[in-house]
Amino acid sequence: MNRAILHGLREVPEDIDLIVGIPRSGLLAAMLFSLYLNKPVTDLQGLLGGRMLSTGKRPLRGNGTDPIGSARRILVVDDCISQGSEMDKARSKIEQAGLADRVLFLSVYSFPENPHKADIVLEVVPRPMIFQWSCMHSPGVTSFCVDIDGILCADPTEGQDDDGQRYRDFLHNAKPLFLPVHEIGWLVTCRLEKYRKETEDWLERHGVRYQKLVMMDYPTLEAREKDRRHAAFKAETYLQSGKQLFVESNSGLGNHIAEISGKPVLSFTTNALSHPNASQRIDILQQKSRYHIRRIRRAPGKLIKITSSVISGILPSTKQ
């Protein structure tokens, strides 16, 4: 969004004297416009009620004692027009307040079906689309696979990750981070199956709803680390789930999940999307096909060996 706004500053008329954000995400975009253009800023209710946000010590361009009353043009900003209902509500309130002749409406993004709901749209983007600042709180999380540690709660420290009582204490008291308000699709974690009860208790206590919880089935942390199937486990579960996106806390692991699954992975801590392009996905499918073909070709020989071994164990020896 920051890049879109920087590139789109040329679309903003020079006589804009006041920036107004439509709560809540529109405030993020409005603040960026305000900082880049060095103009006063407020939210929609502030505009209607004559209340400005504090501007700090920096002197603002054209800032008088009455920024709202003296503003020649007012730019009302939202982050995205989806159905356009919030923009319509804002337009109606501004018309009722008698400010419509001084207001321009801007949306950083719009979906193709509603490109004319605002006077200025910086980018038209296709669906599906998720935004960094709201993806964990959108209804779309039902189509996600989501990691737990580093996403829903803080990661355990090295001292807490002892596969013993300190780890159980961590599971009980883990600090919440990004708790969605909508039901998540599948929770996919490298936590061990033996800690399911502690994990489910924490999720219930913090109101996290989900369709399924998938954990790694190893007896100990040592056994899990020795096998090193973290990425393969998550990628295989991702494919099995049929979900559209995997949200992973570890960027390196996220890249491996994307490579193995051939599907997009959002590394949440770096805000980077790993998505193999078409040629990479074809290579992955070809590699998988070759792997399965090799297994099929080897199956008759293995079956003969197994059958011979079984028969040898059943029949009495002919040796004297």
C-alpha positions in Angstrom: 0.0 0.0 0.0 2.9 2.4 0.8 4.3 1.9 -2.7 0.8 2.4 -4.3 0.4 5.6 -2.4 3.9 6.9 -3.3 3.2 6.2 -7.0 -0.3 7.6 -6.7 0.5 11.0 -5.2 0.5 12.4 -8.7 -3.2 11.7 -8.9 -4.0 14.0 -5.8 -4.9 17.6 -6.7 -2.6 20.3 -5.5 -5.4 22.2 -3.7 -6.1 19.4 -1.2 -5.8 20.9 2.3 -7.2 18.2 4.5 -7.0 14.4 4.6 -9.8 12.3 6.1 -9.6 8.6 6.8 -12.6 6.2 6.8 -12.2 4.0 9.9 -10.5 1.7 10.4 -8.2 0.7 7.6 -8.7 3.9 5.8 -7.0 5.7 8.6 -3.8 3.8 7.8 -3.8 5.1 4.2 -4.9 8.6 5.3 -2.0 8.9 7.7 0.5 8.1 4.9 -1.1 10.7 2.6 -1.0 13.2 5.5 2.7 12.5 6.2 3.8 12.6 2.6 1.8 15.8 1.7 2.4 17.3 5.2 -1.3 18.1 5.5 -3.6 17.9 8.6 -5.6 14.7 9.1 -8.7 13.5 10.9 -11.2 10.6 10.7 -14.7 10.8 9.2 -16.4 11.5 12.5 -13.8 14.2 13.2 -14.6 15.9 9.9 -18.3 15.9 10.7 -17.8 17.0 14.3 -15.1 19.6 13.7 -12.4 17.7 15.5 -8.8 17.3 14.2 -6.2 14.8 15.2 -3.1 16.2 16.9 -0.3 17.1 14.4 2.8 17.1 16.6 5.5 19.7 16.4 6.0 19.7 12.6 4.5 22.8 10.9 1.9 21.9 8.3 1.4 23.5 4.9 -1.5 25.9 4.9 -2.6 24.9 8.4 -4.8 27.6 9.8 -6.8 27.9 13.0 -9.7 26.2 11.3 -8.4 23.4 9.0 -11.8 22.1 8.3 -13.6 25.3 7.6 -10.7 26.8 5.6 -10.0 23.7 3.5 -10.5 24.3 -0.2 -10.6 20.6 -1.0 -10.9 17.6 1.3 -9.6 14.1 0.4 -11.6 11.3 2.0 -9.5 8.1 1.9 -10.2 4.3 2.3 -7.8 1.4 1.8 -10.1 -0.6 -0.5 -13.5 -0.6 -2.1 -14.9 -4.2 -2.0 -18.7 -3.9 -2.2 -18.5 -0.1 -1.8 -20.9 0.1 1.2 -18.5 2.0 3.5 -17.7 4.5 0.8 -21.5 5.0 0.1 -22.1 5.5 3.8 -19.3 8.1 4.0 -20.6 9.9 0.9 -24.1 10.1 2.4 -22.9 11.5 5.7 -20.8 14.1 3.9 -23.7 15.2 1.7 -25.9 15.5 4.8 -23.3 17.8 6.4 -23.2 20.0 3.3 -19.6 19.3 2.5 -20.0 17.4 -0.8 -18.8 20.2 -3.1 -15.4 20.3 -1.4 -14.8 16.6 -1.1 -12.9 14.1 -3.3 -13.1 10.4 -2.5 -10.0 8.2 -3.0 -9.5 4.5 -2.5 -6.0 3.0 -2.7 -7.4 -0.3 -4.1 -10.6 -1.4 -5.8 -11.9 -4.7 -7.1 -12.9 -4.8 -10.8 -16.6 -4.7 -10.2 -16.6 -1.4 -8.4 -13.9 0.9 -10.0 -16.1 4.0 -10.0 -17.2 4.1 -6.4 -14.5 6.6 -5.7 -13.3 9.7 -7.6 -9.7 8.4 -7.6 -8.7 4.7 -7.5 -4.9 4.1 -7.4 -5.0 0.4 -8.3 -7.6 -2.1 -9.5 -6.8 -5.5 -8.2 -8.3 -8.9 -8.9 -9.9 -11.3 -6.5 -8.8 -13.1 -4.4 -6.9 -10.5 -2.5 -5.7 -10.3 1.1 -4.1 -7.3 2.8 -1.2 -7.4 5.3 -3.0 -5.3 7.9 -6.2 -7.2 8.0 -5.7 -10.8 6.6 -6.0 -12.5 10.0 -9.2 -10.7 10.8 -11.0 -11.2 7.5 -13.7 -13.8 6.8 -11.2 -15.3 4.4 -9.3 -17.1 7.2 -11.8 -20.0 6.8 -9.9 -20.8 3.6 -6.5 -20.7 5.2 -4.1 -23.2 6.9 -2.5 -21.3 9.8 0.5 -21.9 11.9 0.1 -21.4 15.7 3.4 -20.3 17.3 4.5 -16.9 15.9 1.0 -16.2 14.5 -1.7 -16.8 17.1 0.8 -16.6 20.0 4.4 -15.8 20.7 7.0 -18.4 20.0 8.5 -20.2 23.0 11.9 -19.1 24.1 14.8 -21.6 24.0 14.5 -22.0 27.7 10.8 -22.8 27.5 11.1 -25.3 24.7 12.3 -28.2 26.9 9.6 -30.8 26.0 8.8 -30.8 29.7 7.1 -28.8 32.4 8.5 -25.5 31.3 7.0 -26.1 27.8 3.7 -27.1 29.3 3.7 -23.8 31.3 4.4 -22.0 28.0 1.5 -23.7 26.3 -0.8 -22.6 29.2 0.4 -19.0 29.4 1.5 -18.2 25.8 1.0 -14.5 24.9 -1.7 -14.0 22.3 -0.7 -12.2 19.1 -3.1 -12.2 16.1 -6.4 -13.7 17.2 -8.9 -13.8 14.4 -12.6 -13.0 14.9 -13.7 -15.5 12.3 -13.3 -19.2 12.2 -10.0 -20.4 10.8 -9.8 -23.3 8.3 -7.1 -25.7 9.5 -4.6 -25.0 12.3 -1.4 -26.8 11.2 1.4 -26.9 13.8 4.7 -28.7 14.5 3.6 -29.0 18.1 3.5 -32.6 19.2 0.3 -34.6 19.4 0.8 -35.3 23.1 0.3 -31.5 23.8 -3.1 -31.4 22.1 -5.1 -30.9 25.3 -3.0 -27.9 26.4 -3.2 -26.4 22.9 -7.0 -26.9 22.6 -7.5 -25.4 26.1 -5.5 -22.3 25.2 -7.4 -21.9 21.9 -10.8 -22.2 23.7 -9.7 -19.8 26.4 -8.9 -17.2 23.8 -11.9 -17.7 21.7 -10.1 -19.1 18.6 -12.6 -21.1 16.4 -11.2 -23.5 13.8 -12.3 -26.4 11.7 -9.4 -28.8 12.4 -6.2 -28.9 14.4 -3.4 -31.0 12.9 -0.3 -31.8 15.0 2.9 -33.8 14.5 2.8 -37.3 15.9 6.2 -37.9 17.5 6.9 -39.2 21.0 9.5 -36.6 21.8 10.9 -33.3 20.6 14.2 -35.1 19.9 12.5 -37.6 17.6 10.8 -34.8 15.7 14.0 -32.8 15.3 15.9 -35.9 14.1 13.3 -36.6 11.4 13.2 -33.0 10.2 9.9 -33.3 8.3 8.5 -29.9 9.4 8.1 -28.5 5.8 7.0 -31.8 4.3 4.4 -32.3 7.1 2.9 -28.9 6.6 3.0 -29.1 2.8 1.3 -32.5 2.8 -1.4 -31.3 5.2 -1.9 -28.1 3.2 -2.5 -30.2 0.0 -4.9 -32.5 1.9 -6.9 -29.6 3.3 -7.8 -28.1 0.0 -7.3 -24.6 1.5 -6.2 -21.6 -0.6 -3.4 -20.2 1.5 -0.9 -21.3 4.2 0.0 -18.6 6.8 3.4 -19.5 8.3 5.5 -17.7 10.9 8.9 -18.8 9.7 9.9 -17.4 6.3 12.5 -20.1 5.5 10.0 -22.9 6.3 7.3 -21.0 4.4 9.5 -21.1 1.2 9.9 -24.8 1.6 6.2 -25.4 2.1 5.5 -23.5 -1.1 8.1 -25.4 -3.0 6.8 -28.8 -1.9 3.1 -28.0 -2.2 3.2 -25.8 -5.3 0.7 -23.5 -3.5 1.0 -20.0 -2.1 2.4 -19.4 1.4 2.4 -16.1 3.3 5.4 -15.8 5.7 3.7 -13.6 8.2 6.8 -12.1 10.0 8.3 -10.9 6.7 5.0 -10.2 4.9 6.4 -12.1 1.9 4.3 -14.3 -0.3 6.0 -17.4 -1.7 4.1 -18.6 -4.8 5.8 -20.8 -7.3 5.2 -19.6 -10.8 3.6 -21.8 -13.5 6.9 -23.3 -14.7 7.9 -24.1 -11.1 4.5 -25.8 -10.4 4.9 -27.9 -13.6 8.4 -28.9 -12.4 7.0 -29.9 -9.0 4.1 -31.9 -10.6 6.6 -33.6 -12.9 8.9 -34.5 -10.0 5.9 -35.9 -8.0 4.8 -37.9 -11.1 8.2 -39.4 -11.6 8.4 -40.3 -7.9 5.1 -42.1 -8.0 5.9 -43.8 -11.3 9.2 -45.1 -9.8 7.3 -46.4 -6.8 4.7 -48.2 -9.1 7.5 -49.7 -11.2 9.3 -51.0 -8.1 6.1 -52.4 -6.5 6.0 -55.8 -8.3 9.6 -56.6 -7.4 9.0 -55.6 -3.8 5.8 -57.7 -3.7 7.7 -60.7 -5.0 10.4 -60.3 -2.4 7.8 -59.9 0.4 5.8 -62.9 -0.9 9.0 -65.1 -1.1 10.0 -64.0 2.4 6.6 -64.9 3.8 6.5 -68.3 2.0 10.0 -69.1 3.2 8.9 -68.4 6.8 5.9 -70.7 6.5 7.2 -73.7 4.5 9.5 -76.1 6.3 13.1 -76.1 5.3 14.2 -78.8 2.7 17.7 -78.8 3.9 18.9 -81.9 5.7 
